[in-house]
Amino acid sequence: MADHATPHLANDAGADKIFVGVKELQCMGARPPFDHPHVFLDMGQDTQVLCPYCSTLYVHDDRLHADQTDPRGAIVIDHAA
């Protein structure tokens, strides 16, 4: 079992890059109904990864916590969970 949840991120603001506190994430483009297929992205040893669907560049920032992004509000909260 995984020791952490992989956050879903949405780029509703259309930012060119989003700074994140995690190196594994799922990009969904924008929130439904404007989302794209939810794709798992893993930076591995790198500090950034580009979404192949929406071209959002995710950049790891170790000053951010796992539940923070810059710009704010990109993490999608699943209220059903």
Contact map, one row per residue, 1 for C-alpha under 8 A:
111000000000000000000000000000000000000000000000000000000000000000000000000000000
111110000000000000000000000000000000000000000000000000000000000000000000000000000
111110000000000000000000000000000000000000000000000000000000000000000000000000000
011111000000000000000000000000000000000000000000000000000000000000000000000000000
011111100000000000000000000000000000000000000000000000000000000000000000000000000
000111110000000000000001110000000000000000000000000000000000000000000000000000000
000011111000000000000001110000000000000000000000000000000000000000100000001100000
000001111100000000000000111100000000000000000000000000000000000000000000001110000
000000111110000000000000111110000000000000000000000000000000000000000000011100000
000000011111000000000000001111100000000000000000000000000000000000000000011100000
000000001111111000000000000111100000000000000000000000010000000000000000010000000
000000000111111000000000000011100000000000000000000000000000000000000000010000000
000000000011111000000000000000000000000000000000000000000000000000000000000000000
000000000011111100000000000000000000000000000000000000000000000000000000000000000
000000000011111111000000000000000000000000000000000000010000000000000000000000000
000000000000011111000000000000000000000000000000000000111000000000000000000000000
000000000000001111100000000000000000000000000000000000011110000000000000000000000
000000000000001111110000000000000000000000000000000000011110000000001110010000000
000000000000000011111000000000000000000000000000000000000111100000001110000000000
000000000000000001111110000000000000000000000000000000000111100111011100000000000
000000000000000000111110000000000000000000000000000000000001111111111000000000000
000000000000000000011111100000000000000000000000000000000001110011000000000000000
000000000000000000011111100000000000000001110011000000000001000000000000000000000
000001100000000000000111110000000000000111100000000000000000000000000000000000000
000001111000000000000111111000000000000111000000000000000000000000000000000000000
000001111000000000000001111100000000011110000000000000000000000000000000000000000
000000011100000000000000111110000000011110000000001000000000000000000000000000000
000000011110000000000000011111100011111000000000000000000000000000000000000000000
000000001111000000000000001111100111010000000000000011010000000000000000000000000
000000000111000000000000000111111111000000000000000000000000000000000000000000000
000000000111000000000000000111111110000000000000000000000000000000000000000000000
000000000000000000000000000001111110000000000000000000000000000000000000000000000
000000000000000000000000000001111110000000000000000000000000000000000000000000000
000000000000000000000000000011111111000000000000000000000000000000000000000000000
000000000000000000000000000111111111110000000000000000000000000000000000000000000
000000000000000000000000000111000111110000000000000011000000000000000000000000000
000000000000000000000000000100000011111000000000000010000000000000000000000000000
000000000000000000000000011110000011111100000000000000000000000000000000000000000
000000000000000000000000011100000000111110000000001000000000000000000000000000000
000000000000000000000001111000000000011111000000000000000000000000000000000000000
000000000000000000000001111000000000001111100000101000000000000000000000000000000
000000000000000000000011100000000000000111110000100000000000000000000000000000000
000000000000000000000011000000000000000011111111100000000000000000000000000000000
000000000000000000000010000000000000000001111110000000000000000000000000000000000
000000000000000000000000000000000000000000111110000000000000000000000000000000000
000000000000000000000000000000000000000000111111100000000000000000000000000000000
000000000000000000000010000000000000000000111111100000000011000000000000000000000
000000000000000000000010000000000000000000100111110000001111000000000000000000000
000000000000000000000000000000000000000011100111111000001110000000000000000000000
000000000000000000000000000000000000000000000001111100111100000000000000000000000
000000000000000000000000001000000000001010000000111111111100000000000000000000000
000000000000000000000000000000000000000000000000011111100000000000000000000000000
000000000000000000000000000010000001100000000000001111100000000000000000000000000
000000000000000000000000000010000001000000000000001111110000000000000000000000000
000000000000000100000000000000000000000000000000011111111000000000000000000000000
000000000010001111000000000010000000000000000000011001111100000000000000000000000
000000000000000111000000000000000000000000000001111000111110000000000000000000000
000000000000000011110000000000000000000000000001111000011111000000000000000000000
000000000000000011110000000000000000000000000011100000001111100000000000000000000
000000000000000000111110000000000000000000000011000000000111110000000000000000000
000000000000000000111100000000000000000000000000000000000011111100000000000000000
000000000000000000001100000000000000000000000000000000000001111110000000000000000
000000000000000000001000000000000000000000000000000000000000111110000000000000000
000000000000000000011000000000000000000000000000000000000000111111111000000000000
000000000000000000011100000000000000000000000000000000000000011111110000000000000
000000000000000000011100000000000000000000000000000000000000000111110000000000000
000000100000000000001000000000000000000000000000000000000000000111111000001000000
000000000000000000011000000000000000000000000000000000000000000111111101101000000
000000000000000001111000000000000000000000000000000000000000000100111111111000000
000000000000000001110000000000000000000000000000000000000000000000011111110000000
000000000000000001100000000000000000000000000000000000000000000000001111110000000
000000000000000000000000000000000000000000000000000000000000000000011111110000000
000000000000000000000000000000000000000000000000000000000000000000011111111100000
000000001111000001000000000000000000000000000000000000000000000000001111111100000
000000111100000000000000000000000000000000000000000000000000000000111000111110000
000000111100000000000000000000000000000000000000000000000000000000000000111111000
000000010000000000000000000000000000000000000000000000000000000000000000001111100
000000000000000000000000000000000000000000000000000000000000000000000000000111111
000000000000000000000000000000000000000000000000000000000000000000000000000011111
000000000000000000000000000000000000000000000000000000000000000000000000000001111
000000000000000000000000000000000000000000000000000000000000000000000000000001111
